[in-house]
Amino acid sequence: MLFCPSVPAALMTPVRIRPLVALLCIFLAGGVGLETARSQPTTVLRGGQLFDATDTTLTDNPGIVVRAGKIVDRGATALDTTGARIVRLGPDHVILPGLVDLHAHYAVDFFGAGRVEETEGYPLLYLANGATTTFTAGEMQPKKMRRVRRAIARGDRIGPRMLTSGPYFGKARPGWDTTRTPASIRREVDRWAARGVEHFKAKRLQAELLRALIDQAHRHGATVTGHLGSGSGQSVNPRTAIDMGIDRIEHFLGGAQLPDTAGAYDALPTATPDEPAFDRIAQHFREHNVYFDATISAYGYYGTRESDVYADWPDAQQYFTPYLRSVLAEEDYQAPVPRFQRIFELKLDRIKAFYEAGGGGLITLGTDHPSWGEYLAPFGVHRELQAFVRAGIPEAAALRIATINGARAVGRGDRLGTLTVGKWADLFVVRGNPLADIRNTRNVEWVMVRGDLHRAAALREAARGTVGPDDAAAAEAFKPDRGP
């Protein structure tokens, strides 16, 4: 069955596209559009080149055979592919493993009232950018995100593999109860684990509660990531959290480089990579196999955006609803803060030093961008890749950071992250060699997730005009405490 690009939006929000129009689209759509591999027993990708992330090389594609959501052959010779759907790629096409964004906020704040989750266009746009796995890293509306995750998993909606975090654990959660006890943390972990949460997020959580969160999550086989501080006040230094058994650290490496005499943001400018303290904390990450989500580009969004990483690509407003386009103005965007521009520049040096100190296998990609409208988060995976390369990390290493490292960090390295036989068929196809210019990852033409193949252009078209409220009444749902 062929679907016109707007049908998924219709299935998600019938008010926006009447069923009769959607039905007409089915007959008029040309090409593959949003057709999925579920209607095809086997899909074969022939031609082009391949970066499978098992090493740092680009090779000729021997032929990738996908069946029942898995890569079952490479070479297209061992299996009978009679009747398979054949996708023929050109010599300038490159196939890559799907990107793993471990800090993929679906949150937006279009009206300055606080963050809410955007779930209409964002799942389509993350997927259209090659991000086939996203971890939400702290949610404002966890029940809503759980419904979306389950709908995508059932095949009722189109989107990436969503690893939902549930709510923030800590003062970053609106209405956080400051009298919480370790026992209450354990009980809440049990509840969210029963609802399918496999990875938890701590932010501004004091030490004894963080210890309880880590221990109870591990009892469920779940991981914990943390946005931590220097250890000043009631914050927890990343080194202390590593000793507690945390699985992943966000933003700051910590250790003695961030003394507890000042807050993390105040201490960061003095934390230079040439100090012995840097070597010690890098070694601590390596010894405990703790992953580091650098979120380099996130700080540039808050800064003055004086880097080519933030070149105008694409025009975000095309994805807004007509109503949002009519009411959102430039003054609603995040105002640049020079301090954060400096932090962005500092983090480029830090991540290169951590990579050279043997931490390359522990770095993951995370975008961490709740949008105010000027930039949309799903496009951020390419900016973060570009930031890695700008820092001095080789293109191939940056791609491994964004694929196999992320998969391993959430315990899925045996199923995701490389294009090898037996793994899940999550991949994307770009035009142009990203090893020659990392910006070629932006030229996404095909995306496959769970073995379902989509044209990226059709996904983008389906998302066009869906982000944001349809009218003033619906805008109330884009303000905190107005929706589930």
C-alpha positions, -999 to 999 in steps of 0.1 A, spaced: 0 0 0 12 35 -8 6 64 15 8 100 7 32 120 30 5 135 50 -13 103 60 6 96 92 -2 131 104 -39 123 96 -37 91 116 -22 110 145 -46 139 144 -77 133 123 -89 168 127 -61 181 106 -66 159 76 -100 145 68 -102 108 62 -115 113 27 -84 134 18 -62 107 34 -79 80 13 -74 101 -18 -37 103 -10 -34 66 -10 -45 64 -46 -25 95 -58 8 89 -40 37 81 -63 69 63 -55 75 45 -22 64 75 0 58 63 35 54 27 25 69 4 51 86 -29 47 58 -46 67 40 -51 34 72 -66 18 87 -99 31 122 -89 20 140 -57 11 173 -55 -6 195 -24 -8 219 -27 -37 246 -3 -49 261 27 -32 287 26 -4 286 14 32 298 26 65 289 -2 88 306 13 120 325 -18 127 356 1 118 365 35 102 363 26 65 339 31 37 333 1 14 312 -8 -16 278 -20 -5 278 -58 -12 240 -58 -9 220 -56 24 191 -80 27 164 -72 53 137 -96 65 114 -94 95 131 -63 108 166 -77 108 197 -77 85 198 -113 74 225 -112 47 252 -90 33 261 -99 -3 226 -108 -15 238 -142 -25 231 -166 3 193 -162 3 166 -164 -22 154 -129 -28 129 -137 -55 100 -112 -52 119 -89 -28 116 -52 -31 149 -40 -46 162 -5 -38 189 5 -62 213 32 -49 236 54 -69 274 56 -65 272 87 -44 248 71 -19 262 60 15 244 37 39 250 42 76 237 27 109 208 47 124 219 75 147 213 72 185 204 104 202 208 99 240 195 134 249 166 138 225 142 163 241 108 164 225 102 195 246 92 229 233 85 262 250 68 284 223 50 307 247 75 313 275 53 294 299 75 264 304 83 232 285 58 207 271 63 177 248 58 181 211 46 147 197 30 154 163 59 164 140 89 155 161 88 117 158 87 121 120 114 147 120 138 127 142 134 97 119 137 119 88 171 130 101 184 94 105 179 93 143 164 58 145 167 56 184 160 85 208 162 87 245 141 115 260 164 123 290 138 137 313 101 143 304 76 170 313 46 149 303 58 113 309 23 97 305 19 114 271 54 102 260 46 67 271 15 66 249 35 78 219 62 53 225 37 25 227 18 37 196 51 37 176 60 3 189 26 -11 178 30 3 144 1 27 148 24 57 144 57 63 125 88 73 145 121 62 159 126 36 186 118 57 216 135 50 249 114 70 274 129 82 307 98 90 326 100 122 347 131 138 359 144 126 393 154 157 411 145 194 414 144 197 376 110 181 379 82 207 382 67 203 417 95 181 430 89 172 466 120 182 485 111 159 514 116 128 492 133 98 509 154 70 494 125 46 500 101 68 481 126 70 452 128 32 451 90 29 450 87 53 421 114 35 402 94 3 406 63 21 392 80 35 361 99 3 354 66 -15 354 54 11 328 83 2 305 110 28 315 144 12 310 166 43 315 162 70 342 174 106 343 187 124 374 190 162 375 196 183 407 192 152 428 210 150 462 234 122 469 215 98 490 185 99 466 208 95 436 223 64 453 188 49 458 179 57 422 209 40 408 206 9 430 169 4 423 172 10 386 199 -16 384 176 -40 402 154 -37 371 182 -39 346 178 -2 339 205 24 334 208 59 350 222 90 334 228 123 353 230 160 347 252 166 378 272 195 392 305 202 410 295 189 444 287 224 458 256 228 479 235 196 475 248 188 440 268 156 432 301 156 414 302 132 385 332 114 401 311 107 432 282 94 410 306 71 391 316 56 425 279 51 432 276 30 399 260 55 376 260 44 339 262 77 320 272 113 328 260 144 309 277 177 301 306 178 326 334 153 333 337 165 369 363 152 393 387 176 409 385 198 379 351 210 392 358 219 429 329 221 452 338 256 462 319 269 431 290 258 409 298 238 378 292 266 353 315 289 373 342 263 377 342 250 341 363 278 325 392 269 348 390 231 340 417 229 314 427 196 298 464 200 305 459 196 343 466 162 361 430 164 374 418 160 338 438 128 333 425 114 366 388 119 358 393 106 323 409 75 337 380 71 362 355 71 333 376 44 315 381 22 346 343 22 354 332 21 317 309 51 322 297 69 291 299 106 286 272 125 268 290 158 259 260 177 244 285 202 228 261 219 205 235 225 232 255 253 247 259 270 214 221 272 210 221 292 243 251 312 231 256 337 203 258 309 176 289 323 161 299 289 147 290 274 113 275 246 133 244 268 136 241 279 99 205 284 89 195 249 81 166 242 77 139 268 80 121 256 111 89 275 104 79 253 76 70 227 101 49 249 123 12 250 121 -2 281 104 -14 294 138 20 291 154 36 308 124 12 337 129 19 342 166 55 333 171 80 361 167 117 364 169 115 379 204 100 346 216 133 328 207 160 321 233 181 353 237 218 347 232 239 345 263 276 352 257 286 330 287 272 299 270 291 307 238 323 306 258 312 272 273 305 259 238 340 268 227 356 253 259 337 221 254 352 216 220 387 215 236 374 192 264 359 166 242 389 164 220 412 159 250 388 132 264 389 114 230 427 116 229 429 103 265 413 71 254 377 80 260 366 78 224 347 45 230 327 62 258 315 93 241 279 94 230 258 118 209 231 139 227 215 170 213 198 183 245 178 211 228 143 220 241 132 243 213 119 279 215 112 279 178 143 291 160 158 257 158 140 223 160 156 196 181 154 167 156 178 184 132 204 187 160 219 153 155 238 167 125 249 198 143 263 176 171 282 155 146 296 186 131 306 199 165 326 166 171 345 171 139 350 208 145 366 198 179 391 177 160 376 142 162 378 123 129 346 119 109 346 81 111 351 83 149 322 108 152 299 85 133 309 56 156 301 79 186 267 85 171 259 49 164 276 19 181 287 39 212 251 51 218 238 16 213 262 1 238 255 29 263 219 17 266 227 -20 265 217 -26 229 251 -29 212 243 -65 203 212 -54 184 219 -19 171 247 4 161 264 -15 133 252 -29 100 260 -65 106 241 -97 100 217 -105 128 212 -70 140 180 -49 138 176 -32 105 180 5 116 199 25 90 198 56 68 210 65 34 226 99 25 239 114 -6 276 123 -4 304 109 16 303 119 53 339 108 58 349 135 34 325 161 48 304 153 79 277 177 68 267 151 42 248 133 69 222 160 65 214 148 30 191 120 41 172 103 14 161 70 29 156 58 65 149 23 77 138 15 113 126 -19 124 130 -30 88 104 -4 76 118 17 48 108 54 44 117 82 21 131 110 42 115 136 20 81 120 26 86 121 63 96 157 62 65 165 41 43 146 65 57 167 94 52 200 76 26 222 93 21 199 123 43 213 150 25 235 175 -12 243 182 -38 248 156 -55 277 173 -56 298 204 -76 273 223 -52 245 215 -23 267 226 -34 260 261 -21 224 257 13 239 250 15 254 284 25 234 315 -1 217 336 -26 218 307 -22 183 293 -13 148 304 
